[in-house]
Amino acid sequence: MDKPTSVQDFFGTRKYNDNSPEQRSRVEGIAQWIGRTGLPARIVKDEEFIAMMAKMDKKFKVPKRQIFLNLIDQIYKEEKEKIKQNLATARRITTGLDIWTKKELTASFLGVSDCYFNPETKKAEHKLLNLKEMVHPHTAVSISTLVEESKEEWGIPREKVLTTITDNGSNMVASFHTHAEVATTSEEDSEVEHDNANDEYEHQEGEDGGYDYGAIERTPCVVHTISLS
């Protein structure tokens, strides 16, 4: 095989322009990879990473870390808006809750996820919406407050939530019993009969004028229930 001429070698190693489609697509791919895997953005400064990218494409130049951070933030906002639109078109939504605690009890987090049928893709989708840090103690009120914040952030009305799946912890059970008791008391005091036969969501109106989490308040997680048995 003949040795490449100096001109061929020059054009073969000349870097992409920053605004070229080739450069942008590779930068976006790396940004999505970092964002979706949770890897630290500082990996782009690692010499081994830069060497690996050079072997894959000699024309590609790895930009600074801040460029990736800005792009990850932009991609996140765009993806979040898409999910919010899907949630808005979904007819019913099932919410899942769970609490994680770090080793040595240094911090706790409430995970809030939603499962729904996307009419556009014709598929069921499951999205982790929030991972909110909790303060001790993990009371029913604190759980309800974080769930409300999550629903408000993602534009999910209470009456659209079919059910909320949780473990059998007393705090989880109490947080949703509270909603049920408030709704029942309100109905008894007002002595007003509501015909929900034609109501698409069959919701219950609460004392504050809002709505409870739907006809089914809470569904115990099957896995947690089986593990207890």
C-alpha positions in Angstrom: 0.0 0.0 0.0 1.4 3.4 -1.0 2.2 5.9 1.6 -0.4 8.8 1.5 0.8 12.1 0.1 1.1 15.1 2.3 -2.1 16.6 0.7 -4.1 13.4 1.4 -2.7 13.3 5.0 -3.6 17.0 5.5 -7.3 16.6 4.4 -7.6 13.3 6.2 -6.8 14.9 9.6 -8.2 18.3 9.2 -10.7 19.0 12.0 -14.4 19.6 11.4 -15.7 23.1 11.6 -17.5 23.9 14.9 -20.7 24.6 13.1 -20.5 21.7 10.7 -23.3 19.0 10.8 -20.6 16.3 11.4 -19.2 18.1 14.5 -22.6 19.0 15.9 -24.0 15.5 15.6 -21.1 14.0 17.4 -21.2 16.6 20.2 -25.0 16.0 20.6 -24.4 12.2 20.7 -21.9 12.5 23.5 -24.1 15.0 25.4 -27.0 12.5 25.2 -24.8 9.7 26.3 -23.5 11.7 29.4 -27.0 12.9 30.3 -28.8 9.5 30.0 -26.1 7.5 31.8 -25.5 10.0 34.6 -21.7 10.1 33.9 -19.9 13.2 35.0 -19.3 15.8 32.3 -15.7 16.0 33.2 -15.1 12.8 31.4 -14.7 14.8 28.2 -11.4 16.2 29.7 -10.0 12.8 30.2 -7.0 12.1 28.0 -8.1 8.5 27.4 -11.5 9.7 26.3 -10.0 12.2 23.9 -7.6 9.6 22.5 -10.5 7.2 22.0 -12.5 9.8 20.1 -9.5 10.5 17.9 -9.3 6.8 17.0 -12.9 6.8 16.1 -12.9 10.0 14.0 -9.6 11.9 13.5 -11.6 15.0 12.3 -13.6 15.3 15.4 -12.4 17.6 18.1 -13.7 17.3 21.7 -15.0 20.7 22.9 -14.9 22.1 26.4 -16.9 20.7 29.2 -19.1 23.7 29.5 -20.4 23.2 26.0 -21.6 19.8 26.9 -23.2 21.0 30.1 -25.1 23.7 28.2 -26.2 21.2 25.6 -27.3 18.6 28.2 -29.4 21.3 29.9 -31.0 22.2 26.5 -31.7 18.5 25.6 -33.2 18.0 29.1 -35.6 20.9 28.7 -36.7 19.8 25.2 -37.3 16.2 26.4 -39.2 17.4 29.4 -41.5 19.5 27.2 -42.2 16.5 25.0 -43.1 14.3 28.0 -45.4 17.1 29.4 -47.2 17.1 26.0 -47.6 13.3 26.1 -48.9 13.5 29.7 -51.4 16.2 28.6 -52.8 13.9 25.9 -52.8 10.8 28.0 -56.3 9.8 29.2 -55.3 8.2 32.4 -52.0 8.1 34.4 -50.8 5.7 37.1 -48.3 7.1 39.6 -45.6 5.1 41.4 -43.9 6.2 44.6 -40.9 4.9 46.5 -38.4 6.2 49.0 -34.6 5.6 48.8 -32.2 6.3 51.7 -28.5 6.6 51.2 -26.1 4.5 53.3 -25.6 5.7 56.9 -28.9 7.6 56.5 -27.2 10.7 55.1 -30.0 11.6 52.7 -33.4 10.3 51.5 -35.2 10.8 48.2 -38.8 10.3 47.0 -39.0 8.9 43.5 -42.2 9.9 41.5 -42.8 8.0 38.3 -45.8 8.0 35.9 -47.0 5.3 33.5 -49.4 6.1 30.7 -50.5 5.1 27.2 -49.0 7.4 24.6 -51.7 7.8 21.8 -49.0 9.0 19.4 -46.7 6.0 19.6 -49.5 3.6 20.5 -47.3 2.3 23.4 -47.3 2.3 27.2 -44.5 4.6 28.6 -43.0 4.7 32.0 -41.2 7.9 33.0 -39.3 8.9 36.1 -40.5 12.5 36.7 -38.8 13.5 39.8 -36.3 12.4 42.5 -37.0 14.8 45.3 -34.9 14.9 48.4 -36.8 14.4 51.7 -36.1 15.6 55.2 -36.7 13.5 58.3 -39.2 12.4 59.5 -40.8 10.9 56.4 -44.3 11.9 57.4 -47.5 11.5 55.3 -47.8 15.3 55.0 -44.3 15.6 53.5 -45.0 12.8 51.0 -48.2 14.4 49.9 -46.5 17.8 49.6 -43.8 16.4 47.3 -46.3 14.5 45.2 -48.4 17.7 44.8 -45.2 19.6 43.8 -44.4 17.0 41.2 -47.9 17.0 39.7 -47.9 20.8 39.5 -44.5 20.9 37.9 -45.5 18.4 35.2 -49.0 19.8 34.7 -50.9 16.7 35.8 -54.4 17.3 37.2 -55.4 15.1 40.1 -58.5 13.8 38.4 -56.4 12.3 35.6 -54.5 10.0 38.0 -56.1 6.6 38.0 -54.2 5.2 41.0 -51.0 5.7 43.0 -48.9 2.6 43.6 -46.9 2.6 46.8 -45.4 0.2 49.3 -47.3 -0.7 52.5 -45.4 1.7 54.8 -47.7 3.4 57.3 -46.6 6.8 56.1 -47.5 6.0 52.5 -50.9 4.6 53.5 -51.7 7.5 55.8 -50.8 10.1 53.1 -53.6 8.8 50.8 -56.0 7.9 53.6 -55.9 11.6 54.5 -57.2 12.6 51.0 -60.0 10.0 51.2 -61.1 11.1 54.6 -61.3 14.7 53.6 -63.3 13.9 50.5 -65.8 11.7 52.5 -66.2 14.3 55.2 -66.9 17.0 52.7 -69.6 14.9 51.0 -71.3 14.1 54.2 -71.4 17.7 55.4 -72.7 19.1 52.1 -75.3 16.3 51.7 -75.2 16.8 48.0 -75.6 13.8 45.8 -73.3 13.6 42.7 -74.1 11.4 39.8 -70.8 10.2 38.4 -72.1 7.7 35.9 -71.2 9.9 33.0 -68.1 11.4 34.6 -65.1 10.3 32.6 -62.8 10.4 35.6 -65.2 9.6 38.4 -63.4 12.0 40.7 -64.2 13.1 44.2 -64.3 16.8 45.1 -62.3 17.7 48.2 -63.0 20.1 51.0 -60.6 22.7 49.4 -62.3 22.6 46.0 -59.6 20.5 44.5 -59.8 16.8 43.5 -58.5 13.7 45.0 -56.3 11.2 43.2 -59.2 9.6 41.4 -61.7 6.9 42.1 -58.9 4.5 43.4 -56.9 6.3 46.1 -53.9 3.9 46.4 -52.9 0.5 45.1 -50.4 -1.5 47.2 -47.3 -2.6 45.3 -47.6 -6.3 44.5 -43.9 -7.0 44.9 -43.8 -5.3 48.3 -46.9 -7.2 49.4 -45.6 -10.6 48.3 -42.2 -9.9 50.1 -44.1 -9.3 53.4 -45.9 -12.6 53.1 
